[in-house]
Amino acid sequence: MLCELGSASAAVLEHNVSAAVAARFKHAALADTVALAQLVRRVVPELTEAAAQRFAAATVLVTGSLWAYSRPSPAMLAAYEADPALAAMRLDFGDTVRDLLATLLAGLLARPG
């Protein structure tokens, strides 16, 4: 459910609310991102606070986007089956999110400061 909401938040949910509701949502999202960054730093203390916050924010963006792309419509599934050249476009959520977040984490660790 969290991934489903994340995939719809920017494209749908944030476009159908008042400014006051949008502000409350963003404040809560910011607090959640800070909490996630703190958890990440417990596991990867080599990250700076800023890098952990970038990682946490990117995690939210990546998971929401990948969730949507890893749940193709019946028409997309039919297109994948009809044209094997499109098979590379079919994403496995778990594998892809692990790969992207590992790459992001490695990059943040390699970056100075």
N, C-alpha and C positions, 0 to 999 in steps of 0.2 A: 504494500500500500504506500509506503514511504517513497519508493522509486516511482510509482505511478503519479503521486502528487508532485514530486520533484520534476518529472518530465512535463507536467502541465502548468507548473507555477508561472514561469515567465511568459509562456505563449498564450495562456488562457486566463488563469486565475488573477494575475496581476493587472489584467486589462479590464476586469469587471468588478472593481471595488472602488470605494471612495479613497481620497487621499489619506484620511485618518486611519482607515483599515490598512492601507498599504504601508503607512509608517509603522503601525504596530507590528505588522508582519515582518518588515525589514529589521526592526529592533530585535524581535525574537530570533530571526534568522542570524543576525549578527552575534547574539549571545550564544546561540547553538554552535556557530562557527568557532568562536573563542573557546568554548568547552571542548569541541572536537580537537582543536589545536593543542590544548593542554593535554588531552589524552595521547595525542601523537607524540608530543615531547616526552612523555613518560616512557614511551617505547623507543623513541629515537631522540635521545637527549642531545645529539650532535646538531640537531636543527636549531637555528635561532628562533626566537619567538615569531619574528616576521615571516620566516620561511615556513614555520608550522602553520601559521594562519593562511598563507598562500596555498599550502597543501590542502588544508581543510576546506577552503573556499572552492578550490579546483575539484576536490572530491565530490562536493555537492553538484557542481556543474557537470562533471563527467558522468556521474551515476545517473542523473536525470536524463541527459542526452542519450547515453548508451541504452538505457532502459527502453526509451521510445524506439530507437533503431533496432534493438534486438527483438522486438515484438512486431514483425512485419504483418501487414494486412494480408488477407487471402489473395488479393491481386498480386502483391509483391512475391508471395510464396509461389504463385503460379508462374510468374516471370522468372524466378530463380530456377524453377524446375524446367521451364521451356528453353532457357538459355544458360548452359553450364558456365559460360564466360562470366556470368553475373554472380557465381557462387562466392567469390571473394567479398562481395558486398554483404553477405549474410553474416551477422555478428553473433557470437556467443557472449552473452552478458558477462558471465563470471570470468571467462578467460580474458576477454578484452579489458574489463575494468581492472583486473589484477595487473595486466601488462602495462596499461597506461599509467596507473598509479605508481607502479614500481619504477617506471621510466621517469615520471615526474619527481619522485622522491630521490632517485639517483642524481637527477639534474640539480635539485635544490641542495643536496649534500655537496656536490662538486662546485657549486657557485661560491665565490668568495663573499663573505659578509652576509 
